[in-house]
Amino acid sequence: MDTQSKIYVAGSRGLAGSAIVRALKAKGYENLVQRTSQELDLRNQAAVDDFFATEKPEYIFVAAARVGGIHANNTYRAEFLYDNLMIEANIIHSAYRHEAQKLLFLGSSCIYPKLCPQPMKEEHLLTGFLEQTNEPYAIAKIAGLKLCENYCRQYGVNFISAMPTNLYGINDNFDLANSHVLPALMRKFHEAKINGDPAVTVWGTGTPLREFLYVDDLADALIFLMNHYNEIEFVNVGTGQEISIKELALTIKAVVGYEGDLVFDATKPDGTPRKLMDNSRIAAAGWQPKTDLKTGLEETYDWFLQSYDSLRGREAA
């Protein structure tokens, strides 16, 4: 990409998409195309194809998706499968039809088997059963990366895929009903601090191990891949470091400054016991993350504090 290349960021208002837009602008890319979901329903094939016919973007970042934590994935199973299949299929096919130079599809680490060997290597895909609670979302993401792979094989296009580990950061979803574990914990601790609550309850046992990547590091990785990676094989993007949910909760508790107790509700699901990415492929290509977890949490909490009133206002509307 050069600074005048026409770049479409699908999902530019979400956690990953907004980080990609910030990073592109910071690096001097000026010709960005964005559409909100109200302006363009990516589940509508005709609308997506009309958009591509009119705008003809040269480079596409596919960060649009229906996302959520364990509760949302397990509750809206049909919607998570249908919406994500439609979004990715429409964008990928229209990018091919309208001769985009390159496309990068953003997947998820949940594509790997529930009991996957650790750390998870790209070749472990489809070697075992998926985690039941997010199986529909995982199947949709597997379909997306396989679309990219097979459009490359059949049509000779340059469509690549990246599978990030658990993301967090600026513009995350802090809705307690549908958010991921890290922003949910941050909000719980913040509100408990404000309310003077004696304890905060955390779902599960606290024992599962997770890897977390600051979303601005992901954006840097994706721009790096768009400029330097042209292989059919998809790429893991993570930190290579893991932390238990209990230790994560304690770290967030310290960042927020909450002084009450932690209570773990073992009746709630833990999800996959361990999820650590093998990042040797992207490391060999020349990329490494820059932000440690504590620094990322502090920056996220600063943004959360600035945005808290507007977040609550949107939920109340």
Secondary structure, DSSP 8 states (H G I E B T S, - for coil): --TTS-EEEETTTSHHHHHHHHHHHHTT---EE---TTT--TT-HHHHHHHHHHH--SEEEE-------HHHHHHSHHHHHHHHHHHHHHHHHHHHHTT-SEEEEE--GGGS-TT--SSB-GGGTTSS---GGGHHHHHHHHHHHHHHHHHHHHH---EEEEEE-EEE-TT----TTT--HHHHHHHHHHHHHHHT-SEEEEES-S--EE-EEEHHHHHHHHHHHHHH---SS-EEE--S--EEHHHHHHHHHHHHT--SEEEEETTS---SSEE-B--HHHHHHT------HHHHHHHHHHHHHHHHHHHHHHHH-
